[in-house]
Amino acid sequence: MAENKTLSDQANHLRRQAEEKAAKMTENQEALSADETRQMLHALRVHQIELEMQNEELRRAQLELDAARARYFDLYDLAPVGYCTLSEKGLILETNLTAATLLGVARGALVKQSFSRFILKADQDIYYLHRKQLFDAGEQQACDLRMVKNDGTLFWAHLSATAAQDSEGGESVWHCVMSDITDLKRVEAEKAELEVRNRQLQKAESLGIMAGAIAHHFNNQHQVVMGNLEMAIGELHRDSHILETLTDALKAARKAAEVSALMLTYRGQAPLNLSETCRQSLALLQVATPKGITLKADIPSSGPVVRANAGQIQQVLTHLVSNAWEAIDQNTGTIDLTIKTVSQADIPISRRFPIDWKPKESVYACLEVADTGCGIANKDIEKLFDPFFTTKFTGRGLGLPVVLGIAGSHGGGVTVESGPGRGSVFRFFLPVSAEEIPIPLEKVDKAREIEGGGTVLVVEDEAQVRKMVKKMLTHMGFTVLEARDGIEAVEVFRQHQDEIRCVLCDLTMPRMDGWETLATLRSLKPGIPFVLSSGYDKEQAMAGKHAILPQAFLNKPYQLKELRDTISRTLSNKADLCNGSSES
């Protein structure tokens, strides 16, 4: 603007000079010579031209200034972020159109309004803290907080502010840049939730691997204990004074094996009536219920039908009810047991376990256990299904992990509804099966007779297990050849393949495992009866695609009768538990 003023002053000065000379020429026209007149007229024309050029330059400068001012206001008003100038007390002095749009108010109506009016009350402490630091320290401030539009809509905003001096009055002001980061916050929340899910999945996977490995080794040792106890009992006279002692030890070993099996839950092998299965356990649960606690049951007369293992369903019921007992303070309260069917849409979405479980079937059976206990804190719900987690006392904490394991292995899930002081509701879901429940057949306890005896090759890396299995097979009338791993088994088989009737082979061994041993022996003698055995359950052991399959699978720890039946079926060419037909 100063430059434009200078140009105007110069033009006025030239104009005045020209006018003065013109007047002087008029006064002295008669006294001037012709040459002087021409010189004066020429000078006047030069000054006029200069004046016109300067005026033209002034007009161009003014146009450029107007265009620059228009561009500035376009950039200021239509910027992708909001700009506000505020007084030290937080009153809005000036704002651009973007800020007005973000706040849902006309720009003119924003002037003199308090900026804090548009900040969520819960976040106003953040705003005032940064505003104070802005003027106390004079440093740029930035923060994220939730703001409220004029229509009540919430959005996340990032504020960046710098302090300045007002050019007119010298008062302190601050310039604030405001960005809508609602989408960014939503993405961050989704990312955080995904990370939590991934951690839980990784933890569950790690725990599953660890549980499988522990159960595998545990079952191998139980095979030795139970097998030797059973052999010892079989050799004693009925009136022996130690028979009862050994029998009790075998019963305890079998129960211990059941605990190990909890870590290797498997898919149910037959359809069952959920109501009937739970009703069988209800009487014992009611007797065991602590005094002062009322156990109420709402169980249909029949159904729903699910494909599951009856023993595991009874474990689920027992664990959920006992968990409810412990949640009721001072042993005074109520537990409601309900069995019903629900649609996929009625299964709660929140607090669903496993964390990645997505119901795929249209209808599910629901076993619900609700209590009037103390409830569960939000911070503890995520840990409920961790092994050995408990808010009660040391030594407990396997019940709910077992419930979750059984649900997951049957294609189901668990939901939890709880809060401090308002009790808890655990719902156990399994897909409803359309199968009919077969009429149970009478159990036949008579052991199968094995014709002819012969030689069995036992391939097992655990020396004690190998020794015990040899005893059992010898008791059954077989000659036993032993191998410590697959490599040794191939060598023994080459020497005795004409006399070996059957191979009993462990799955997990050093150097050459059970699958490799099976493939190698079948290449030497196609159709050789082969039984694969493992401390892992059948589903884990048989996972994956295998070109060659055994006739049978034997889960450790097994008893003498199970071994006898499996060998008998395998030798009679009727056993193909793995693929439905015997190989030849």
JOBEL-V414995 format. One record per residue. PSI is psi as a letter, one per 30 degrees, with the letter a starting at -180 (none if undefined). OMEGA is omega in radians with two decimals (none if undefined). Layout:
PSI/OMEGA
PSI/OMEGA
This chain:
e/3.11
e/3.13
e/3.13
e/3.12
e/3.13
e/3.12
e/3.14
e/3.12
e/3.13
e/3.14
e/3.11
e/3.14
e/3.11
e/-3.14
e/3.14
e/3.12
e/-3.13
e/-3.14
e/3.13
e/-3.13
e/3.12
e/3.12
e/-3.13
e/3.12
e/3.13
e/-3.12
e/-3.04
g/-3.04
e/-3.10
f/-3.08
f/-3.09
k/3.07
l/3.13
e/3.14
e/-3.13
e/3.13
e/3.13
e/-3.12
e/-3.13
e/3.11
e/3.12
e/3.13
e/3.13
e/3.13
e/3.12
e/3.13
e/3.12
e/3.12
e/3.12
e/-3.14
e/3.13
e/3.13
e/3.14
e/3.10
e/3.11
e/3.11
e/3.12
e/3.12
e/3.13
e/3.13
e/-3.14
e/3.11
e/3.11
e/3.11
e/3.12
e/3.13
e/3.13
e/3.12
e/3.12
e/3.11
e/3.14
e/-3.10
e/3.05
e/3.13
e/-3.11
e/-3.05
e/-3.03
g/3.12
l/-3.14
f/3.09
l/3.14
k/3.08
k/3.09
k/2.94
k/-3.05
l/3.05
l/-3.12
f/3.13
f/3.07
g/3.07
k/-3.11
k/3.13
e/-3.11
k/-3.13
l/3.07
l/-3.08
e/-3.13
e/3.11
e/3.12
e/3.12
e/3.12
e/-3.10
f/3.09
h/-3.11
k/3.06
k/-3.04
e/-3.12
e/-3.11
f/-3.13
f/-3.05
k/3.14
g/3.06
l/3.10
k/-3.13
e/-3.10
f/3.12
f/-3.06
g/3.14
k/3.12
k/-3.07
e/-3.11
f/-3.09
g/-3.07
f/3.08
e/3.10
e/-3.13
e/-3.09
e/3.11
e/-3.13
e/3.11
e/3.10
e/3.14
e/3.14
e/-3.09
f/3.12
e/-3.07
f/-3.14
g/-3.11
l/3.11
k/-3.13
k/3.11
k/3.13
l/3.03
k/3.08
l/-3.10
k/-3.12
l/-3.08
k/3.08
l/-3.11
f/3.14
g/3.09
f/3.14
k/3.11
k/2.99
l/3.09
k/3.13
k/2.98
k/-3.14
k/3.04
k/-3.00
k/3.05
k/3.13
l/3.14
l/3.08
k/3.10
k/-3.05
f/-3.08
e/-3.05
f/-3.13
g/3.13
l/3.14
k/3.05
l/3.03
k/-3.12
k/-3.05
k/3.05
k/-3.03
k/-3.14
k/3.05
j/-3.11
g/-3.12
e/-3.14
e/3.13
e/3.12
e/3.11
e/3.10
e/3.12
e/3.13
e/3.11
e/3.11
e/3.12
e/3.12
e/3.13
e/3.12
e/3.09
e/3.13
e/-3.12
e/3.12
e/-3.13
e/3.11
e/3.12
e/3.12
e/3.13
e/3.14
e/3.13
e/3.12
e/3.11
e/3.11
e/-3.14
e/-3.14
e/3.13
e/-3.13
e/3.13
e/-3.12
e/3.13
e/3.14
e/3.13
e/-3.13
e/3.08
e/-3.13
e/3.10
e/3.09
e/3.12
e/-3.10
e/-3.06
e/-3.14
e/-3.13
e/3.09
e/-3.12
e/3.11
e/3.14
e/3.13
e/-3.13
f/-3.11
f/-3.11
l/3.02
l/-3.12
e/-3.06
g/-3.13
k/-3.09
f/-3.14
f/-3.13
e/-3.13
e/3.14
e/-3.13
e/3.11
e/3.09
e/3.12
e/3.13
e/3.10
e/3.13
e/3.12
e/3.11
e/3.10
e/3.09
e/3.10
e/3.10
e/3.09
e/3.09
e/-3.12
f/3.10
f/3.13
f/-3.14
h/-3.12
k/-3.08
l/-3.13
k/-3.14
k/-3.07
f/-3.09
l/3.07
k/3.10
l/3.12
j/-3.06
e/-3.13
e/-3.12
e/3.14
e/3.13
e/-3.14
e/3.13
f/-3.14
f/-3.00
e/-3.09
e/3.13
e/3.14
e/3.14
e/3.09
e/-3.09
f/-3.10
k/-3.13
k/3.13
k/-3.12
f/3.10
k/3.13
k/3.10
j/3.13
k/-3.10
k/3.03
i/-3.02
k/3.11
l/-3.14
f/3.13
k/3.09
l/-0.08
l/3.13
k/3.09
l/3.08
j/-3.02
a/3.10
k/-3.03
e/-3.13
e/-3.13
e/3.08
e/3.10
e/3.06
e/3.12
e/-3.13
e/-3.12
e/-3.12
e/-3.13
e/-3.13
e/3.13
e/3.05
e/3.10
e/3.09
e/-3.03
f/-3.12
f/-3.09
j/-3.12
k/3.05
g/3.07
h/3.09
j/-3.12
a/-3.05
k/3.02
k/3.14
k/3.09
k/-3.10
k/3.03
k/-3.09
l/3.02
k/-3.14
l/3.08
l/3.11
e/-3.10
f/-3.10
f/3.12
k/-3.11
k/-3.14
e/-3.09
l/3.11
h/-3.14
k/-3.11
k/-0.09
l/-3.02
f/-3.12
g/-3.10
k/3.06
j/-3.13
k/-3.11
f/-3.12
l/-3.11
e/-3.10
k/-3.14
k/2.98
k/-3.09
k/3.01
j/-3.02
k/3.07
j/-3.13
k/3.13
l/3.11
h/-3.06
a/-3.01
f/-3.13
l/-3.07
k/3.10
k/-3.11
e/-3.09
f/-3.10
f/-3.05
e/-3.12
f/-3.08
f/-3.00
e/-3.01
g/3.02
k/3.11
k/3.07
g/3.01
k/3.11
k/3.05
g/-3.09
c/-3.09
l/-3.08
k/3.10
f/3.09
l/3.04
g/3.09
f/-3.02
e/-3.09
e/3.03
e/3.10
e/3.10
e/-3.13
e/3.13
e/3.13
e/3.11
e/-3.11
e/-3.10
f/3.11
g/3.12
g/-3.12
a/-3.12
l/-3.12
k/2.99
l/-3.12
k/3.06
j/-3.06
l/3.08
l/-3.12
k/3.06
g/-3.13
g/3.05
a/-3.10
l/3.04
j/3.06
k/3.12
k/-3.11
j/-3.03
k/3.01
k/3.09
k/3.07
k/-3.14
k/3.10
g/-3.11
l/3.05
k/3.14
k/-3.11
l/3.08
k/-3.08
k/3.07
l/3.11
k/3.13
k/3.10
j/-3.08
f/-3.09
k/-3.12
k/3.10
k/3.08
k/3.14
k/-3.08
k/2.88
f/-3.08
b/-3.13
a/-3.04
k/3.07
k/3.06
j/3.12
k/-3.14
j/-3.01
k/-3.10
f/3.10
j/-3.03
e/-3.10
e/3.10
e/3.14
e/3.14
e/-3.11
e/3.13
e/3.10
e/3.10
e/-3.10
e/-3.13
e/3.09
e/3.09
e/-3.13
f/3.06
g/-3.14
l/2.90
k/-3.02
k/2.95
k/-3.05
k/3.02
k/-3.06
f/3.09
a/-3.08
e/3.14
e/3.14
e/3.13
e/3.13
e/3.14
e/3.14
e/-3.11
e/3.12
e/-3.08
f/-3.00
g/-3.01
f/-3.14
f/-3.11
f/-3.10
k/-3.13
f/-3.02
l/3.08
k/3.04
j/-2.93
k/3.06
l/-3.11
e/-3.01
j/-3.11
l/3.07
l/3.10
e/3.13
k/-3.07
a/-3.05
e/-3.13
e/3.12
e/3.12
e/3.11
e/-3.10
e/-3.10
e/-3.12
e/3.10
e/3.10
f/3.11
e/-3.12
j/-3.13
k/3.07
g/3.12
k/3.12
k/-2.99
k/3.09
k/3.10
k/-3.09
k/-3.13
l/3.00
f/3.00
l/3.12
l/-3.02
e/-3.09
e/3.11
e/-3.07
e/-3.05
g/-3.10
k/3.13
l/3.13
k/-3.13
k/-3.11
e/-3.12
k/-3.09
l/3.07
l/3.06
e/-3.03
l/3.06
k/-3.11
j/-3.07
k/3.07
k/-0.10
k/3.13
l/3.13
l/-3.08
e/-3.12
e/3.12
e/3.12
e/-3.12
e/-3.12
e/-3.12
e/3.12
e/-3.13
e/3.14
e/-3.13
e/-3.12
f/3.13
g/3.08
g/3.12
f/-3.04
j/2.93
i/-3.06
f/-3.01
e/-3.10
g/3.00
f/3.11
k/-3.13
k/3.06
l/3.08
none/none
